[in-house]
Amino acid sequence: VWLGGLIPITTFAVLFRMTWWEFSWDIVEPISFFVSTMGPICFFYVWFARHKEDFSMARWHESLCDRAKAALYRARAFDIHRYNQLIEAIATVEEDIAVLKQG
């Protein structure tokens, strides 16, 4: 998480330094354009390489929620597999009850 915030801040700081102390804006402008366009391109490439599908905001949101849920489950020692087994057992019993009510 910190790295995601540190990269743009560092990029801004380096471009700021290059613009006002090292070079002029005429030299730094093409560099900043290249850096600002390559960031998203690299992000989308890494996303595609990892997930084997195109990037979408819905999938990204789902991925973030899944990671947050998994972290909470681990922190609270919640057994999600056992929970899913119990949900399936409840569904089976409810189906059996519905059949008995009809018969």
C-alpha positions, 0 to 999 in steps of 0.5 A: 500500500505504501509503495503505491503512494510512494511511487507517484510522490517520488516521481513528482519530487524527481520531476520537480527537482529536474524542472527547477534546479537541474534543467528547464521545463523544455527538457523535462516536459517530454520526460514527464509525458513519457513517465505519465503515459508509461505508468498506466501502460505498465499497470495494465500490462501487469494486471493482464499478466497476473489475471489473464483478463483485461482490466475493469473497474468492477473486477478491480473492486472485486479483487480489493474486496476479496483481499480485504475479506480474506485479511479479516477472516485470517485476523478473526480466525474465521473458517470460511470453508466450514461456513460454506459447508454449513450454508450448504447443509442448511440449504439441503435441510430447507429443501427437505423441509419444503418437500415434506411440507408438500407431501 
